[in-house]
Amino acid sequence: MARILENIGKDLLRKNGITVPEFSIAETPAQACIVADRIGYPVVLKALVPVGKRGKAGAVKFAVNIQEAEKAVCELFGITVRHFPVERLLVEKRIDIARELYFSMTFDNSAKTVVMIVSSEGGMDIEDIASRHPEKIIKTSTDPRKGFQQYQVKEVCSELGLTGKTLLKATQMICQLCLFYEKYDLNILEINPLVVTPDGDIVAAAVLMGVDDDALYRQPELSATVEMGNDRAWRPLTTLEKEMIAVDAAEPYRGTARYTEMEGGDIGFLCGGGGGSLLVYDTLLKYGGVPANYTEFGGNPTETKIAGLVKGVLSKAGVKSFFMDANITNNTQTDLVAKGIIMAYEEKGIDPRIFPTVIRLAGVNEVEARRIFSEAGMEYYGDEITMEDAARIIVNKMKQVYGE
């Protein structure tokens, strides 16, 4: 998943006719104070990092004069917010607030619908509001091919208690945000707070945006500015994770490959994509195994893509074994998977007869895959054993080689 820093997001919103506060970027404490003076007090100073909940993390400060600004910027520069070091600040004009609302749009992968969530209250306590006062949260969805219609948006805004000109302005703003979400292939758009000013104007005061990284080829304006990450562990990408993104991108039309590093762990883990892979991961934990990564593939990747992925799995420091488990699949050639794994072992100079290795794989061309694994000396199983059996086997093999 690729996230967009708030300054980029607000630039895009402004270009698309959506009102945002006046803002600028500062890369040093001195520059931040100069910018604050130019914009005019009061100002808001925000850590420019690609994560939400910055307010609760102490990464948003307010200043009404130069003394407060100097103190705030010194506190912000150099801190770390959810693994991201703060190296730049967003300095913006603090707007007058009559009311804070909440707005977000995302995609429901299960239902295949676009979901809009709004609330009559916004701000950094939105999660507490959602849990304690669910009646204040309005959730609606639509077919992405149709999008939200103006009458639907107006009904939602009316449920928020908006009336008169404010109702009309909020309806117009949210309709613009719906079009914006679609235009830039976003998978998350959050405006919190969506501010109603004392004059009844609507302003997008804080923005969190994420774009579907599979659609970046359609978004040249964004591709050079996004912050890459993944939806399993949002933090700065490791070197290996960046390398695995490149492996996947090198052959974009043949299968998918995803790699996420876990802290610690000694089992190099590869699985076929889908819900079953999560069960395999949990089963490893159940029997005392500690995966060093969560890595999955799908969609009939080439042997080259598999080889690149497996080399990444084996390259993480501390990996002492390799475990591959995939459910029976009818859209992946198991012999290509086998060739890719063997290629990676050969290029890494690893002997599977010594290095604990267990493969469980079944599907198209399984007979050929079994032959390839057998000739390479790899312990291979098809559907004659369960995923639990396979997890127990790799954990026991590690105990035999490395002890308890």
N, C-alpha and C positions, 0 to 999 in steps of 0.2 A: 504494500500500500504506500502511495506517495502522498505526503502531506505538503501543504502550501503554507509558508510563513505568513503571519498576519499582515505584514506590510504589502506582500504580493497580493494577498486576498483582497485587501481593502483597495488597492490600486485597480484591480479587476472590477470590484463592485462599483467603484466610482466611475470607471469607464462605461459601465452599463447602466448609468443613471440612478444608482442606489446611493443614498446619502450616508456618508461616513464622517467621523470627526476629522478635523485638520490634523495631520501627523507628519512626522519625519523620523529618520533613522539616525542614531548616534553610535559611534564605534569606540568612543572614549568618554570618561567622566566629564572632561572639560567640554567636549563637543555636545554632550547631553545638556549641560547647563546653558550653553549658547543657544541651542535649539529651543529649550524651554523659554528663555527670554524672548526669542523671536516670535514664538507661537503666542506667548502671553499667558500669564497665570490666571486661574489654576490649571495645572496640567496633570496628566496621568503618565507614569513611567512604567513600562512593561518589559520584562525579560523577553527577548525575541527568540523564542525556542518553539519547535513544532509540537507542542503538547497543550492540552487543556488544563483546567484546574490550577492555573497559575496564581490566582488570588489566594487560594487556600495554602499554596506552597510558599507564600510570602514573596512572590515574584512580581507583584503589582503594587506600586507605591503612588501616593498622591502628594502634590506639593502646591502651596499657595504663594511661595516666594522663593528667592534664590537660595536662602539658607536651607529650607526644607529640601529643595532640589539637590543641592550639594550632598546633603546627608543621605538622601534616597539613592542617588546614583552610586555612591560609594558602597552602600549596602548591597546593591544589585549586581554590580560588575564582579565577576569572579565566582559567584555562587553556582551551584549545580542544581538544575531542576529536573527531576526524574531522569537522571543520567546525562542530561544535556548541559554542558557548560555555558554560562551566559557571557557572550562576547559582544553582543550588540543590544541596544535598547530601542524600543519603539516609544517615542515621545509624542503625545497627542494632547489636543485641547480637551479639557474636561468639560463635558456638556451638562447643562441643567437638566435634571431628571424629575419629571412628574410621576412617572410610573415605569417599572421595569417589567418587560415580558420576556418569554423564552421562545425561541424558534429553532427547529432543526429539521433536516431532511436526510434520509438515508435509504438504503436499498435492503429489503428483506429477501435474502437469498432463498429461504425456504418457500415463501409464498410467491416469490417473483413479482413483488410489488414495490412501488416507491412509497415510503412512509413519511408522513409529516407529523411532527410532535410539537405542540405549542402549549404554553402555560400562561395563566394570568399573573404569574409571578416569575421573575428571573433573578439573575445574579449568581454568586458563587455557592449559594445554598440550595440550588435547584434539585440536587439529589436528595437532600433531606425533605424538601417540599414534596417530591415525588413519592417518597416512602411514607410520609406522615399524612399527606393530604392528596391522595390519588385523584380526588374529585377535581383538583385544579389542573390536572393534566389531560389534554385533549389529543387523542391519537386517531389519525385517519390515513387511509391508504388508497392507492389508485393504480390502475394498469399503466406501466411506463409508456406504452404506446399511445395512450390518450392524454396523460398528464392531468394535473388538477385544473378544473374549470373555475372561472371567476366566481360563479355563484357558490361553489363549494368553499372557496377561500373566504368569501364574505360571510357565509354561515359560521365558519370557524371563528372569524374575528368577532362576530356578534356574540358568540358563546363566551368570549373573553371579557365581555362587558363593555366593549367599545361602542360608541354611538357617534352620530353626526359626522362632522368632517374628519374626526380621528378615525372612525370606522372606515371611511372611504380611503383615507391615506394609508391605513394599515393594509387594507385589501389590495391596493395598488402595489405597495411595497412587497407583500408576500407573493403576489402574482409575478412580480419581477424576479424575486428570488427563486421561484419555481422554474422559470425560464433559464435563469442563470445556472441552476443546478444541472439542467439538461444540456445546456450549451457547452459546458466545460467538462462533461463526463465525470461529474463528481460522484463519490460514494458516501461522502458525509459533508454536510454544510450546517454549521451550528452558529447561530447569532445569539449570544448571551452576554449581556442583555440586549434585547431589542428595545430601544428606549423611546418612550413617549415624552416629548419635551413639554414644558408649561404652555407653549404656543400650539400644542397639538401636532407637531411634526414628528416623524418617525425616523430614527437614526440607528444604523447598525453599529453599535458601540464596540463590540468585541466579536471577532470572527475566528472560527476554526474550520479549515477546509481540508478535505482529502480527495484525491483524484484516483480513479481506477487506473492502475499502472498499465493494464493491458490496453488502455485506450490512449496512452500518451502519444502514440504515433499520429493521432488525430489532433493533438494539442501542441503544436510546435512552440506556441507562446509560453507553455508551461514546462515543457520537458527539460529545459535547461535550468529551471529555478526550483523544482520540487525537492523536498527532503525525502529520500527513500527510506523505507522501513518495512516492516511486515506486520500483519494483523495478529500475530501470536505474541510478539514481545516488542512493544513500541519503545525503542531506544535507539541510540546511534548504531548503525550497522557495523559489525565487525569486518575485518579484512576478508575473512573467509565468506561471510555472507555476501559481500560485494562481489567476490569472485564467482559465487554460485549464481548470482543474478546475471552476470555476464555469460555464464555457461548456458543458462536458459535462453537468454536473448540471442545467442549465436545461431540458434535454430528455432526461431519463433513459431514455425508452422508444424513442428513435429514434437508433440507432447509438451508436458509442463514439468517443471522441476522447482521445488521450493526447499530452502535450507534455513533452519533456525538453530543457532547455537544455544545450548543450555549451560548454566553455570556448573562447572565441575563435570562429573560423569566420566565413565570409561568405556561405555559400549557405543560404538558407532552404529547408528540406527537409521535404516532405510525402509520405507514402506510404500505400498501402493496408496494413492490418494483415496479419500472417502472416510466415512464414519468408522469403518473397521480399523483404520490405522490408529485412531485414538484408543480403541480397546487394546490393541497390541501394545501401545506405549504404556497404558495403565497396567497391563498384565506384567510387563517387565518390572515395573515398580513393585507390584504385588509379590513377586518372587525374589526381590532383593537386588534386581539389576538397576543400574543408574545410567540412563541414556545420556550421552554427551551432546546430543542434538535431536532435533525433530526434523526429519527429511522425508519428503514424499515426492512421488512422480505419478504421472498418469497420461492417458491419451496417446499411447504408443510412441514413446520417444525413441530416438535413434540410439545405437550402441555408443556413439560418440558422446551424446548427452548423458547417458547413464554413466559412462566412464568418468566424465568430468565431475559428475555429482558424487560418485563413490570416492574419487580422489579427494574431494573436499571433505567428505565424512572421515576419511582415514587420516587427514592432515591435521586435524585438531589435536593440540597437545593433550596427552593423557589418555588417548584412545587406545585400548588394549585388546579390542575384539571388534568383530563386525557381525551385525545381525540384520538380516533382510527378511521381511515377512509381508506378503501381499495376498489378499483374498483372490479367489478365482476370478479371472478377468477375461472378457471376450473382445477387448479392444486394444490389448497390448500383446505384442509378440514376445513370449517368454524367452525365446532363443536370442533375441536382440538384447534383452536384459542380461542374459547370461554372458554374452560376448562382451558387453560393456563392463560388467563386474570383473571378468577375467582380465580385460585390457587394463583396468585401473590397478589391479594387483600387480600385474607385470611391470607397469610403469613405475609403481611405488617400490618395487623390489620386495614384495611381501609374499612369503610362502604360506598358503592356506593350511598346509599340513601342520604348521607350527603355531601360526597366529589363529586363535579361536575364531572360527567362522561357522555360522549356521544360516542356511538359505531355506526359506519356505516359499514356494512359488508354484502356481498352477495356472493353466490357461492355454492359449493358442500356441501350438508348436512345443508343447511340454516335453514330448519324447526327445526332441532335439536338444532342448534346454538341459534335460537330465543327463544326456550324453556329454554335453560340453562341461557341465559342472563336475561330472564324474572323472573325466579325463584330466581336469585341472586339480583334482584332489580336494574338492570342496564338499563339505557335508551338506547334502541337498535332500529336501523333502517336498512332496507334492501335497495333495489334499488327504493323504493317508494319516496325517497327524493334525491336531488342532493348533491354533495359535498359542494356546496355553502350554501345550506340549513343547512347542518350539521355544517359547520363552524360558521354560524350565531347563531345556537342553543347553541354551547358550549360557545361562547363569551357572549351571553345573560345570560346563566346560571351563569357564573362567576360574571357578574354584579349584578345579583339578590342576590348571596351569599356574595360577598365581596364589593358591591357598585362600583361606578365609579372609 
